[in-house]
Amino acid sequence: MAVQSVPLEADTSSGMPLPLDSETAMLLRTVLLPHFEHATSWGDLCERLASKGYEITFRSGHLVLADEEGKPVCTGSMIGSPLSRLANRLGRPKLRSDCNGATATLQG
C-alpha cells in the first residue's frame, strides 16, 4: 500500500477541490457548519465565512469554499451543507458568472 507523503493539491484545471480526509472534513465541519446553519441570508453567510478566512465561489455548478488566496478548499456538500439545502433556506443565490460560465461569484 502506497503512503501519501505530500499533501494533495486541488485540481486547478477544474477549479474543484479534492476530496477531504476525514480529519480535515471534521475540523472544517466543526468550525464552519454552524455559520452555514445560522446564516440568515447569502450576505450574512459570506460575512460569517470571511471572518474565518473563507469565501464562497461557484464552480461547475457546485458551491465551493475558497481560502484567502482563492484556492478551492471544499464544497458545501463535503462539510454537510449542500447548495440545494442552502438555496431552499436562503433563496436562490444571485450569481455573476465568468465569460465561459464555469465559475461564478455571489452578486452583492
C-alpha positions in Angstrom: 0.0 0.0 0.0 1.4 3.4 -1.0 1.7 6.1 1.6 0.9 9.7 0.6 4.0 11.8 1.7 2.9 15.2 0.4 -0.4 17.0 0.6 -2.6 16.7 -2.5 -3.2 19.9 -4.4 -6.6 20.9 -5.8 -7.1 20.2 -9.5 -6.6 23.8 -10.7 -7.7 23.0 -14.2 -11.3 22.3 -13.0 -11.2 24.7 -10.0 -12.7 22.0 -7.9 -11.2 20.8 -4.6 -10.0 17.3 -4.0 -11.9 15.2 -1.5 -11.1 15.9 2.1 -9.5 13.4 4.5 -11.9 12.6 7.4 -10.0 14.7 10.0 -9.9 17.8 7.9 -13.6 17.4 7.0 -14.5 17.1 10.7 -12.4 20.2 11.6 -14.0 22.3 8.8 -17.4 21.0 9.7 -17.0 21.8 13.4 -15.8 25.4 12.6 -17.9 26.3 9.6 -21.1 24.4 9.7 -22.7 26.5 12.5 -22.2 29.5 10.3 -24.0 27.8 7.4 -26.8 26.7 9.7 -27.3 30.1 11.4 -26.9 32.5 8.4 -30.0 34.5 7.7 -29.1 35.4 4.1 -26.4 34.8 1.5 -24.8 38.1 2.5 -24.8 37.1 6.2 -23.2 33.7 5.3 -20.5 35.5 3.2 -19.7 37.8 6.1 -19.5 34.9 8.6 -17.2 32.9 6.3 -15.0 35.9 5.6 -14.4 36.3 9.3 -12.9 32.8 9.2 -10.8 33.4 6.1 -13.1 31.8 3.5 -15.2 32.9 0.6 -18.0 31.4 -1.4 -17.5 30.7 -5.1 -19.4 28.6 -7.5 -17.6 26.2 -9.9 -19.1 23.7 -12.3 -22.5 24.1 -10.5 -21.1 23.5 -7.0 -20.8 25.8 -4.0 -17.0 25.9 -3.3 -15.3 27.4 -0.3 -12.1 29.0 -1.2 -9.3 30.3 1.1 -8.0 33.8 1.2 -5.8 33.1 -1.8 -8.8 31.8 -3.9 -7.7 28.2 -3.7 -10.6 25.7 -3.5 -10.8 24.0 -0.1 -14.0 22.1 -0.2 -17.6 22.0 -1.4 -20.6 22.7 0.8 -21.6 19.1 0.5 -18.2 18.0 1.8 -18.9 19.7 5.1 -22.6 18.8 5.3 -24.2 21.9 3.7 -25.1 21.3 0.1 -26.1 24.1 -2.2 -29.6 22.7 -2.6 -30.3 22.9 1.1 -28.9 26.4 1.4 -30.9 27.5 -1.6 -34.1 26.1 -0.1 -33.5 28.0 3.2 -31.8 31.3 1.9 -33.3 31.5 -1.5 -31.7 31.1 -4.9 -28.3 32.8 -4.9 -27.9 35.7 -7.4 -24.7 34.9 -9.3 -22.4 36.7 -11.6 -20.7 34.2 -13.9 -17.4 34.5 -15.8 -17.3 34.6 -19.6 -17.2 30.8 -20.0 -19.9 30.1 -17.4 -17.8 27.6 -15.5 -17.3 29.8 -12.4 -19.4 32.4 -10.6 -19.5 34.7 -7.6 -22.3 36.0 -5.5 -23.6 39.4 -6.5 -23.6 41.9 -3.7 
